[in-house]
Amino acid sequence: MSKFFNVEQLISDEGRVTMSDPYKTGMFKGLNPYVKKKPLKGKIIVVLDGKYEQRGLKLIVQPSRGIRVGEVHELIITDEQRGPGDVVNRIAYVGFFEVKESAVIVVGDEVKINGKVIGKIAGYDETHMPNHYNIVVNAPGLVTGNEMGIELDSEIVIG
């Protein structure tokens, strides 16, 4: 039997093999399957300046997302220690970025802007999908993109 999942989770009532989300079924519980991966690289295209105490972002249970070249996503900071499946209320808006090099990003990946670590990925909110993800970053304080002095075309690296 595989150490990665329980085969019984894949068998339907009719005896057919079915596939389900491995994160929702707990197949990867305690296991990090991401042995090697390239970092995501992009450029800031919008700098934001706003904070909320009760935003109500619902982080999806999946800890990873495949992000493609040309996509645009939003970066948001929280000082609440949250992760997949949690609700995030206290937030500061950082900005939007355009992806220049595709990658798979994972909860816990460091997020750097112009070489400075701003925090680690907490998770992803799908409120605005299919337009863009809200990528939520755990950080020690609520600081907006404007307060950080981020400029347009600043480099962002995740992972």
VEXMARBA-882428 format. One record per atom (N, C-alpha, C, O): residue number from 1; atom name; x, y, z. Coordinates in nm, 3 decimals. Layout:
N
tilum	timi	east	north	up
NUM	CA	X	Y	Z
...
END
This chain:
159
tilum	timi	east	north	up
1	N	0.084	-0.119	0.000
1	CA	0.000	0.000	0.000
1	C	0.088	0.124	0.000
1	O	0.192	0.128	0.067
2	N	0.048	0.225	-0.074
2	CA	0.123	0.350	-0.085
2	C	0.120	0.426	0.047
2	O	0.019	0.425	0.117
3	N	0.231	0.491	0.080
3	CA	0.234	0.575	0.200
3	C	0.165	0.709	0.176
3	O	0.147	0.786	0.270
4	N	0.127	0.739	0.052
4	CA	0.072	0.870	0.017
4	C	-0.078	0.881	0.033
4	O	-0.128	0.990	0.060
5	N	-0.153	0.773	0.016
5	CA	-0.297	0.783	0.031
5	C	-0.356	0.647	0.063
5	O	-0.293	0.543	0.044
6	N	-0.477	0.651	0.112
6	CA	-0.553	0.532	0.146
6	C	-0.638	0.495	0.025
6	O	-0.723	0.573	-0.017
7	N	-0.616	0.377	-0.030
7	CA	-0.685	0.335	-0.152
7	C	-0.837	0.336	-0.132
7	O	-0.910	0.363	-0.227
8	N	-0.886	0.308	-0.011
8	CA	-1.030	0.307	0.014
8	C	-1.093	0.443	-0.017
8	O	-1.211	0.450	-0.051
9	N	-1.015	0.551	-0.005
9	CA	-1.067	0.683	-0.034
9	C	-1.094	0.702	-0.182
9	O	-1.164	0.796	-0.220
10	N	-1.040	0.617	-0.266
10	CA	-1.053	0.631	-0.410
10	C	-1.159	0.540	-0.471
10	O	-1.182	0.547	-0.592
11	N	-1.223	0.456	-0.393
11	CA	-1.320	0.360	-0.444
11	C	-1.461	0.412	-0.416
11	O	-1.495	0.441	-0.301
12	N	-1.543	0.424	-0.520
12	CA	-1.681	0.470	-0.503
12	C	-1.768	0.354	-0.456
12	O	-1.722	0.240	-0.450
13	N	-1.895	0.383	-0.422
13	CA	-1.989	0.279	-0.378
13	C	-2.011	0.175	-0.487
13	O	-2.044	0.060	-0.457
14	N	-1.994	0.215	-0.613
14	CA	-2.013	0.122	-0.724
14	C	-1.886	0.043	-0.755
14	O	-1.885	-0.035	-0.850
15	N	-1.780	0.063	-0.677
15	CA	-1.656	-0.011	-0.700
15	C	-1.564	0.052	-0.802
15	O	-1.460	-0.006	-0.835
16	N	-1.600	0.170	-0.854
16	CA	-1.515	0.239	-0.951
16	C	-1.408	0.319	-0.878
16	O	-1.431	0.371	-0.769
17	N	-1.293	0.328	-0.940
17	CA	-1.188	0.413	-0.886
17	C	-1.221	0.558	-0.920
17	O	-1.246	0.591	-1.036
18	N	-1.223	0.642	-0.821
18	CA	-1.251	0.784	-0.840
18	C	-1.132	0.865	-0.789
18	O	-1.057	0.819	-0.703
19	N	-1.117	0.984	-0.842
19	CA	-1.011	1.071	-0.793
19	C	-1.077	1.191	-0.726
19	O	-1.176	1.244	-0.776
20	N	-1.022	1.232	-0.616
20	CA	-1.073	1.348	-0.546
20	C	-0.955	1.437	-0.510
20	O	-0.840	1.399	-0.527
21	N	-0.986	1.554	-0.460
21	CA	-0.882	1.647	-0.422
21	C	-0.802	1.588	-0.306
21	O	-0.858	1.564	-0.199
22	N	-0.672	1.565	-0.325
22	CA	-0.593	1.501	-0.219
22	C	-0.582	1.585	-0.092
22	O	-0.557	1.531	0.016
23	N	-0.599	1.716	-0.103
23	CA	-0.590	1.802	0.015
23	C	-0.720	1.798	0.094
23	O	-0.718	1.802	0.217
24	N	-0.834	1.790	0.024
24	CA	-0.963	1.782	0.093
24	C	-0.982	1.648	0.163
24	O	-1.048	1.640	0.267
25	N	-0.924	1.542	0.106
25	CA	-0.938	1.409	0.166
25	C	-0.827	1.376	0.265
25	O	-0.831	1.271	0.328
26	N	-0.730	1.465	0.279
26	CA	-0.622	1.444	0.376
26	C	-0.514	1.349	0.331
26	O	-0.436	1.300	0.413
27	N	-0.506	1.321	0.201
27	CA	-0.404	1.228	0.151
27	C	-0.262	1.275	0.179
27	O	-0.173	1.193	0.201
28	N	-0.239	1.406	0.179
28	CA	-0.105	1.459	0.199
28	C	-0.081	1.507	0.342
28	O	0.016	1.578	0.368
29	N	-0.169	1.471	0.433
29	CA	-0.157	1.518	0.570
29	C	-0.018	1.487	0.626
29	O	0.023	1.371	0.632
30	N	0.053	1.591	0.666
30	CA	0.186	1.573	0.724
30	C	0.295	1.545	0.622
30	O	0.410	1.523	0.661
31	N	0.263	1.546	0.495
31	CA	0.361	1.516	0.391
31	C	0.374	1.634	0.296
31	O	0.274	1.686	0.247
32	N	0.496	1.677	0.271
32	CA	0.521	1.784	0.175
32	C	0.573	1.720	0.047
32	O	0.688	1.677	0.042
33	N	0.489	1.714	-0.059
33	CA	0.533	1.650	-0.182
33	C	0.621	1.738	-0.271
33	O	0.669	1.691	-0.374
34	N	0.642	1.864	-0.234
34	CA	0.715	1.959	-0.318
34	C	0.864	1.950	-0.289
34	O	0.917	2.024	-0.205
35	N	0.932	1.859	-0.358
35	CA	1.074	1.833	-0.333
35	C	1.163	1.943	-0.391
35	O	1.253	1.992	-0.324
36	N	1.137	1.982	-0.516
36	CA	1.213	2.088	-0.583
36	C	1.115	2.169	-0.667
36	O	1.024	2.113	-0.729
37	N	1.134	2.301	-0.668
37	CA	1.048	2.384	-0.753
37	C	1.116	2.518	-0.779
37	O	1.200	2.564	-0.702
38	N	1.077	2.578	-0.892
38	CA	1.132	2.707	-0.930
38	C	1.050	2.819	-0.866
38	O	0.931	2.801	-0.841
39	N	1.112	2.933	-0.840
39	CA	1.036	3.045	-0.784
39	C	0.952	3.115	-0.890
39	O	0.986	3.114	-1.008
40	N	0.843	3.174	-0.847
40	CA	0.763	3.259	-0.933
40	C	0.831	3.396	-0.937
40	O	0.879	3.446	-0.836
41	N	0.834	3.456	-1.056
41	CA	0.890	3.590	-1.071
41	C	0.788	3.678	-1.141
41	O	0.720	3.635	-1.234
42	N	0.780	3.802	-1.094
42	CA	0.686	3.894	-1.155
42	C	0.723	4.039	-1.128
42	O	0.827	4.068	-1.070
43	N	0.634	4.129	-1.173
43	CA	0.653	4.273	-1.156
43	C	0.526	4.334	-1.098
43	O	0.415	4.296	-1.134
44	N	0.545	4.428	-1.006
44	CA	0.432	4.500	-0.948
44	C	0.373	4.592	-1.055
44	O	0.446	4.668	-1.120
45	N	0.241	4.585	-1.075
45	CA	0.174	4.670	-1.174
45	C	0.076	4.769	-1.111
45	O	0.031	4.863	-1.176
46	N	0.041	4.746	-0.982
46	CA	-0.044	4.838	-0.907
46	C	0.004	4.836	-0.762
46	O	0.024	4.728	-0.705
47	N	0.023	4.953	-0.703
47	CA	0.055	4.964	-0.561
47	C	-0.072	5.006	-0.488
47	O	-0.140	5.100	-0.529
48	N	-0.104	4.935	-0.380
48	CA	-0.227	4.961	-0.306
48	C	-0.200	5.023	-0.168
48	O	-0.089	5.012	-0.114
49	N	-0.302	5.087	-0.113
49	CA	-0.291	5.153	0.017
49	C	-0.426	5.145	0.086
49	O	-0.510	5.233	0.067
50	N	-0.447	5.043	0.168
50	CA	-0.572	5.029	0.241
50	C	-0.562	4.916	0.341
50	O	-0.490	4.819	0.320
51	N	-0.637	4.930	0.452
51	CA	-0.638	4.828	0.557
51	C	-0.781	4.804	0.602
51	O	-0.864	4.895	0.600
52	N	-0.809	4.679	0.643
52	CA	-0.940	4.644	0.695
52	C	-0.924	4.554	0.817
52	O	-0.831	4.474	0.823
53	N	-1.015	4.567	0.912
53	CA	-1.015	4.484	1.033
53	C	-1.105	4.362	1.019
53	O	-1.085	4.263	1.089
54	N	-1.204	4.367	0.929
54	CA	-1.301	4.258	0.915
54	C	-1.322	4.220	0.769
54	O	-1.435	4.222	0.720
55	N	-1.215	4.185	0.698
55	CA	-1.224	4.158	0.554
55	C	-1.296	4.027	0.523
55	O	-1.367	4.019	0.423
56	N	-1.280	3.924	0.605
56	CA	-1.351	3.798	0.584
56	C	-1.304	3.717	0.464
56	O	-1.385	3.655	0.396
57	N	-1.174	3.716	0.438
57	CA	-1.120	3.634	0.329
57	C	-1.121	3.487	0.371
57	O	-1.077	3.454	0.481
58	N	-1.172	3.400	0.284
58	CA	-1.179	3.257	0.312
58	C	-1.069	3.185	0.234
58	O	-1.077	3.172	0.112
59	N	-0.966	3.140	0.305
59	CA	-0.855	3.071	0.239
59	C	-0.899	2.930	0.200
59	O	-0.956	2.857	0.281
60	N	-0.870	2.893	0.076
60	CA	-0.904	2.758	0.029
60	C	-0.815	2.656	0.100
60	O	-0.710	2.691	0.153
61	N	-0.856	2.530	0.100
61	CA	-0.780	2.427	0.171
61	C	-0.652	2.385	0.099
61	O	-0.559	2.335	0.161
62	N	-0.647	2.406	-0.031
62	CA	-0.529	2.365	-0.107
62	C	-0.411	2.458	-0.074
62	O	-0.426	2.580	-0.074
63	N	-0.293	2.400	-0.046
63	CA	-0.177	2.481	-0.010
63	C	-0.094	2.528	-0.128
63	O	0.005	2.600	-0.110
64	N	-0.132	2.488	-0.249
64	CA	-0.051	2.526	-0.366
64	C	-0.141	2.575	-0.479
64	O	-0.259	2.543	-0.485
65	N	-0.081	2.655	-0.567
65	CA	-0.149	2.703	-0.686
65	C	-0.047	2.711	-0.798
65	O	0.065	2.757	-0.778
66	N	-0.087	2.665	-0.916
66	CA	-0.006	2.683	-1.037
66	C	-0.039	2.818	-1.096
66	O	-0.155	2.847	-1.126
67	N	0.061	2.901	-1.114
67	CA	0.041	3.038	-1.160
67	C	0.115	3.054	-1.293
67	O	0.234	3.023	-1.302
68	N	0.044	3.103	-1.396
68	CA	0.099	3.109	-1.532
68	C	0.148	3.248	-1.572
68	O	0.102	3.350	-1.519
69	N	0.241	3.249	-1.666
69	CA	0.292	3.373	-1.724
69	C	0.176	3.458	-1.774
69	O	0.083	3.406	-1.837
70	N	0.181	3.587	-1.746
70	CA	0.080	3.680	-1.794
70	C	-0.037	3.700	-1.700
70	O	-0.111	3.797	-1.713
71	N	-0.056	3.609	-1.605
71	CA	-0.165	3.625	-1.509
71	C	-0.136	3.743	-1.416
71	O	-0.021	3.778	-1.393
72	N	-0.244	3.802	-1.364
72	CA	-0.234	3.911	-1.267
72	C	-0.303	3.865	-1.139
72	O	-0.415	3.815	-1.143
73	N	-0.234	3.883	-1.024
73	CA	-0.289	3.844	-0.895
73	C	-0.262	3.953	-0.792
73	O	-0.172	4.036	-0.808
74	N	-0.343	3.950	-0.686
74	CA	-0.335	4.051	-0.580
74	C	-0.260	3.996	-0.460
74	O	-0.276	3.879	-0.424
75	N	-0.178	4.079	-0.398
75	CA	-0.100	4.043	-0.280
75	C	-0.156	4.119	-0.160
75	O	-0.169	4.242	-0.164
76	N	-0.189	4.045	-0.054
76	CA	-0.249	4.101	0.066
76	C	-0.173	4.048	0.188
76	O	-0.137	3.931	0.193
77	N	-0.148	4.136	0.286
77	CA	-0.078	4.096	0.409
77	C	-0.178	4.082	0.522
77	O	-0.276	4.156	0.530
78	N	-0.153	3.984	0.611
78	CA	-0.225	3.974	0.736
78	C	-0.124	3.955	0.849
78	O	-0.019	3.895	0.830
79	N	-0.158	4.007	0.967
79	CA	-0.074	3.982	1.084
79	C	-0.135	3.873	1.172
79	O	-0.084	3.843	1.279
80	N	-0.246	3.812	1.124
80	CA	-0.305	3.696	1.190
80	C	-0.230	3.573	1.140
80	O	-0.205	3.562	1.020
81	N	-0.195	3.482	1.226
81	CA	-0.128	3.360	1.183
81	C	-0.234	3.263	1.132
81	O	-0.298	3.192	1.209
82	N	-0.252	3.262	1.000
82	CA	-0.356	3.182	0.938
82	C	-0.296	3.089	0.833
82	O	-0.181	3.105	0.792
83	N	-0.378	2.991	0.790
83	CA	-0.336	2.897	0.689
83	C	-0.456	2.845	0.612
83	O	-0.567	2.894	0.630
84	N	-0.433	2.746	0.525
84	CA	-0.541	2.692	0.441
84	C	-0.664	2.654	0.523
84	O	-0.654	2.590	0.628
85	N	-0.782	2.695	0.471
85	CA	-0.908	2.666	0.536
85	C	-0.952	2.769	0.639
85	O	-1.065	2.764	0.686
86	N	-0.865	2.863	0.674
86	CA	-0.897	2.966	0.774
86	C	-0.964	3.087	0.711
86	O	-0.965	3.105	0.589
87	N	-1.021	3.171	0.798
87	CA	-1.076	3.301	0.759
87	C	-0.980	3.408	0.808
87	O	-0.934	3.404	0.922
88	N	-0.950	3.504	0.721
88	CA	-0.858	3.614	0.753
88	C	-0.938	3.744	0.756
88	O	-1.009	3.776	0.661
89	N	-0.925	3.817	0.865
89	CA	-0.997	3.944	0.878
89	C	-0.904	4.065	0.870
89	O	-0.930	4.156	0.791
90	N	-0.798	4.068	0.949
90	CA	-0.709	4.185	0.954
90	C	-0.615	4.181	0.834
90	O	-0.531	4.091	0.822
91	N	-0.628	4.279	0.744
91	CA	-0.547	4.277	0.622
91	C	-0.497	4.416	0.586
91	O	-0.553	4.518	0.625
92	N	-0.389	4.417	0.509
92	CA	-0.336	4.538	0.444
92	C	-0.311	4.502	0.299
92	O	-0.254	4.397	0.269
93	N	-0.353	4.590	0.208
93	CA	-0.335	4.566	0.065
93	C	-0.195	4.608	0.022
93	O	-0.149	4.717	0.057
94	N	-0.127	4.520	-0.052
94	CA	0.008	4.548	-0.102
94	C	0.002	4.595	-0.246
94	O	0.049	4.705	-0.278
95	N	-0.055	4.512	-0.335
95	CA	-0.062	4.550	-0.475
95	C	-0.098	4.433	-0.564
95	O	-0.124	4.322	-0.518
96	N	-0.098	4.461	-0.693
96	CA	-0.119	4.358	-0.795
96	C	0.014	4.337	-0.867
96	O	0.092	4.430	-0.885
97	N	0.037	4.212	-0.909
97	CA	0.157	4.183	-0.986
97	C	0.123	4.100	-1.108
97	O	0.025	4.025	-1.110
98	N	0.207	4.116	-1.211
98	CA	0.196	4.034	-1.332
98	C	0.305	3.929	-1.328
98	O	0.421	3.959	-1.297
99	N	0.268	3.805	-1.359
99	CA	0.362	3.694	-1.356
99	C	0.449	3.696	-1.481
99	O	0.399	3.699	-1.593
100	N	0.580	3.694	-1.461
100	CA	0.677	3.691	-1.571
100	C	0.736	3.552	-1.592
100	O	0.777	3.518	-1.703
101	N	0.740	3.469	-1.485
101	CA	0.787	3.330	-1.495
101	C	0.691	3.242	-1.416
101	O	0.675	3.259	-1.295
102	N	0.628	3.149	-1.486
102	CA	0.531	3.059	-1.423
102	C	0.596	2.975	-1.314
102	O	0.717	2.950	-1.316
103	N	0.513	2.933	-1.218
103	CA	0.563	2.848	-1.109
103	C	0.446	2.793	-1.031
103	O	0.331	2.835	-1.049
104	N	0.476	2.700	-0.944
104	CA	0.382	2.653	-0.844
104	C	0.424	2.719	-0.713
104	O	0.538	2.706	-0.669
105	N	0.328	2.791	-0.652
105	CA	0.357	2.854	-0.524
105	C	0.287	2.775	-0.414
105	O	0.179	2.719	-0.436
106	N	0.349	2.773	-0.294
106	CA	0.303	2.687	-0.186
106	C	0.299	2.765	-0.055
106	O	0.383	2.851	-0.031
107	N	0.199	2.735	0.027
107	CA	0.191	2.794	0.160
107	C	0.327	2.778	0.230
107	O	0.386	2.670	0.229
108	N	0.375	2.886	0.289
108	CA	0.505	2.886	0.355
108	C	0.616	2.943	0.270
108	O	0.723	2.976	0.322
109	N	0.592	2.957	0.139
109	CA	0.694	3.018	0.051
109	C	0.718	3.163	0.093
109	O	0.624	3.235	0.125
110	N	0.844	3.204	0.093
110	CA	0.877	3.344	0.118
110	C	0.834	3.431	0.001
110	O	0.843	3.391	-0.115
111	N	0.788	3.550	0.035
111	CA	0.752	3.649	-0.066
111	C	0.850	3.765	-0.051
111	O	0.862	3.825	0.056
112	N	0.920	3.796	-0.161
112	CA	1.018	3.905	-0.160
112	C	0.978	4.010	-0.263
112	O	0.936	3.977	-0.374
113	N	0.991	4.135	-0.225
113	CA	0.974	4.246	-0.318
113	C	1.103	4.325	-0.317
113	O	1.147	4.375	-0.213
114	N	1.164	4.336	-0.436
114	CA	1.296	4.401	-0.450
114	C	1.397	4.341	-0.354
114	O	1.478	4.414	-0.295
115	N	1.394	4.208	-0.338
115	CA	1.491	4.137	-0.256
115	C	1.461	4.136	-0.107
115	O	1.531	4.069	-0.032
116	N	1.359	4.210	-0.062
116	CA	1.326	4.217	0.081
116	C	1.210	4.123	0.112
116	O	1.105	4.131	0.048
117	N	1.228	4.034	0.211
117	CA	1.122	3.942	0.251
117	C	1.013	4.022	0.321
117	O	1.039	4.093	0.417
118	N	0.888	4.008	0.271
118	CA	0.775	4.076	0.336
118	C	0.691	3.978	0.418
118	O	0.608	4.021	0.498
119	N	0.712	3.847	0.400
119	CA	0.638	3.746	0.475
119	C	0.635	3.615	0.400
119	O	0.709	3.594	0.304
120	N	0.547	3.526	0.446
120	CA	0.532	3.393	0.386
120	C	0.386	3.370	0.351
120	O	0.295	3.416	0.421
121	N	0.364	3.297	0.242
121	CA	0.227	3.270	0.195
121	C	0.147	3.197	0.303
121	O	0.190	3.095	0.356
122	N	0.028	3.253	0.333
122	CA	-0.066	3.192	0.426
122	C	-0.168	3.108	0.351
122	O	-0.212	3.003	0.399
123	N	-0.207	3.155	0.231
123	CA	-0.306	3.085	0.153
123	C	-0.365	3.172	0.045
123	O	-0.313	3.280	0.015
124	N	-0.476	3.124	-0.014
124	CA	-0.534	3.188	-0.132
124	C	-0.684	3.202	-0.114
124	O	-0.752	3.108	-0.073
125	N	-0.735	3.320	-0.145
125	CA	-0.878	3.347	-0.142
125	C	-0.925	3.360	-0.287
125	O	-0.859	3.425	-0.369
126	N	-1.040	3.297	-0.319
126	CA	-1.090	3.295	-0.457
126	C	-1.206	3.392	-0.482
126	O	-1.280	3.374	-0.578
127	N	-1.223	3.491	-0.397
127	CA	-1.335	3.585	-0.410
127	C	-1.350	3.639	-0.552
127	O	-1.461	3.648	-0.604
128	N	-1.239	3.676	-0.615
128	CA	-1.244	3.743	-0.746
128	C	-1.214	3.651	-0.864
128	O	-1.199	3.698	-0.977
129	N	-1.204	3.518	-0.839
129	CA	-1.177	3.426	-0.949
129	C	-1.297	3.420	-1.042
129	O	-1.411	3.429	-0.995
130	N	-1.276	3.405	-1.173
130	CA	-1.151	3.369	-1.238
130	C	-1.062	3.489	-1.273
130	O	-0.961	3.471	-1.342
131	N	-1.095	3.606	-1.227
131	CA	-1.014	3.724	-1.258
131	C	-0.876	3.718	-1.194
131	O	-0.775	3.731	-1.263
132	N	-0.870	3.698	-1.061
132	CA	-0.742	3.689	-0.992
132	C	-0.758	3.626	-0.855
132	O	-0.866	3.628	-0.796
133	N	-0.648	3.569	-0.804
133	CA	-0.642	3.521	-0.666
133	C	-0.605	3.637	-0.576
133	O	-0.533	3.728	-0.616
134	N	-0.656	3.633	-0.452
134	CA	-0.600	3.712	-0.344
134	C	-0.498	3.621	-0.278
134	O	-0.535	3.522	-0.214
135	N	-0.371	3.652	-0.292
135	CA	-0.265	3.573	-0.230
135	C	-0.234	3.640	-0.097
135	O	-0.184	3.752	-0.092
136	N	-0.264	3.568	0.013
136	CA	-0.252	3.623	0.147
136	C	-0.119	3.581	0.208
136	O	-0.080	3.464	0.203
137	N	-0.049	3.681	0.265
137	CA	0.085	3.662	0.319
137	C	0.084	3.688	0.469
137	O	0.036	3.793	0.514
138	N	0.137	3.593	0.549
138	CA	0.157	3.616	0.692
138	C	0.278	3.707	0.710
138	O	0.384	3.682	0.653
139	N	0.260	3.813	0.789
139	CA	0.368	3.908	0.815
139	C	0.356	3.957	0.959
139	O	0.250	3.942	1.020
140	N	0.463	4.014	1.015
140	CA	0.457	4.059	1.154
140	C	0.367	4.180	1.178
140	O	0.322	4.201	1.290
141	N	0.340	4.260	1.076
141	CA	0.257	4.379	1.094
141	C	0.178	4.410	0.968
141	O	0.211	4.363	0.859
142	N	0.074	4.491	0.985
142	CA	-0.009	4.532	0.871
142	C	0.053	4.655	0.806
142	O	0.041	4.766	0.857
143	N	0.120	4.634	0.693
143	CA	0.185	4.742	0.620
143	C	0.140	4.734	0.474
143	O	0.150	4.628	0.412
144	N	0.089	4.844	0.420
144	CA	0.042	4.846	0.282
144	C	0.160	4.858	0.185
144	O	0.273	4.887	0.225
145	N	0.131	4.834	0.059
145	CA	0.233	4.852	-0.044
145	C	0.286	4.994	-0.047
145	O	0.406	5.016	-0.062
146	N	0.196	5.091	-0.035
146	CA	0.236	5.232	-0.033
146	C	0.326	5.262	0.087
146	O	0.427	5.330	0.073
147	N	0.289	5.210	0.205
147	CA	0.370	5.232	0.325
147	C	0.507	5.168	0.315
147	O	0.604	5.216	0.374
148	N	0.517	5.057	0.238
148	CA	0.647	4.992	0.216
148	C	0.733	5.067	0.116
148	O	0.852	5.039	0.103
149	N	0.675	5.162	0.045
149	CA	0.750	5.236	-0.057
149	C	0.769	5.158	-0.185
149	O	0.861	5.186	-0.262
150	N	0.682	5.061	-0.210
150	CA	0.692	4.982	-0.333
150	C	0.660	5.071	-0.452
150	O	0.572	5.156	-0.446
151	N	0.734	5.051	-0.560
151	CA	0.715	5.127	-0.683
151	C	0.664	5.035	-0.794
151	O	0.679	4.913	-0.786
152	N	0.603	5.093	-0.896
152	CA	0.565	5.015	-1.014
152	C	0.689	4.950	-1.074
152	O	0.797	5.009	-1.071
153	N	0.673	4.830	-1.127
153	CA	0.780	4.750	-1.185
153	C	0.877	4.691	-1.082
153	O	0.979	4.634	-1.121
154	N	0.847	4.705	-0.951
154	CA	0.929	4.637	-0.851
154	C	0.922	4.488	-0.875
154	O	0.818	4.435	-0.915
155	N	1.033	4.419	-0.851
155	CA	1.038	4.274	-0.872
155	C	0.977	4.201	-0.753
155	O	1.006	4.233	-0.638
156	N	0.892	4.102	-0.783
156	CA	0.838	4.013	-0.681
156	C	0.886	3.872	-0.710
156	O	0.882	3.826	-0.825
157	N	0.932	3.803	-0.605
157	CA	0.976	3.664	-0.616
157	C	0.906	3.587	-0.504
157	O	0.910	3.626	-0.388
158	N	0.842	3.476	-0.542
158	CA	0.775	3.390	-0.445
158	C	0.837	3.251	-0.454
158	O	0.839	3.190	-0.561
159	N	0.886	3.201	-0.341
159	CA	0.943	3.067	-0.335
159	C	1.092	3.065	-0.332
159	O	1.152	2.958	-0.327
END
